[in-house]
Amino acid sequence: MANQDIRFMAADSGVKLWQVADALGIADCSLSRKLRHELGAEEKRKIKEIIQKLAKESD
C-alpha cells in the first residue's frame, strides 16, 4: 500500500486522516485519493509536519 509511512505516523500519533485533510484545506476523500499513489518527498514532508502539529495540539 502506498504512503504507509504517513498512514502509520498518523495512526501512531492518534491523528485522523480527516484532520490532516482539514488542515490541508481539502476534503477527506481527496486526501484518501492522493494517498493511493506514492507522494513526492516535499508533499510527504508537509503532511508529516501537519501530523506532528496536530499530535502536539491534542496532548
N, C-alpha and C positions, 0 to 999 in steps of 0.2 A: 504494500500500500504506500502511496506517495505521501511525503511530508510527515512521516511517522514521528520525527523529532519534535515537530510543532504539536502534534496531537498528544504525545506523551508529556511534553512540557506543560501544556495546558491542564491536562488531567492531574498530573502530579502537584500542580500549583493550586488546584481547586478552582481554576478559571474555566468557565464555559465558553465554547466557541462562539455562541451568540454574543457574549460580552466583548470578545475580540472584534467581531464584525461591527458591533455598535461603535466601538472606539475607532474603527477604520472608516465609519460613516457609510457602511454598505449593509445590505440585507444579509441575514444569516444564511439564506440559501445561496447567495452569491459567493460567500466565503467557502461554503461547502463545495461548490463547483470549482472554485480556484484550487482547493486542496486536493482535487482529484488528480492533478498533474503536478509534478515536482516544480516548486517555485525557484526563482533565481535567488542568489545569495543576498542581494540587497533587500528584496521583499521579505525573505525569511528573517533577516536581521530586524527589520521594522516590526514584524509580527511578534518576534521573541521579546523585543523591548516592551511592547504593549502588554504581553502576558506578564512580564516581570512587574510592570507598573500596577496592573490590576491585582496581582497577588499581594503586593505590598499594601494596597488600599484596603484589602479585605482582612488584613491582620488586626 
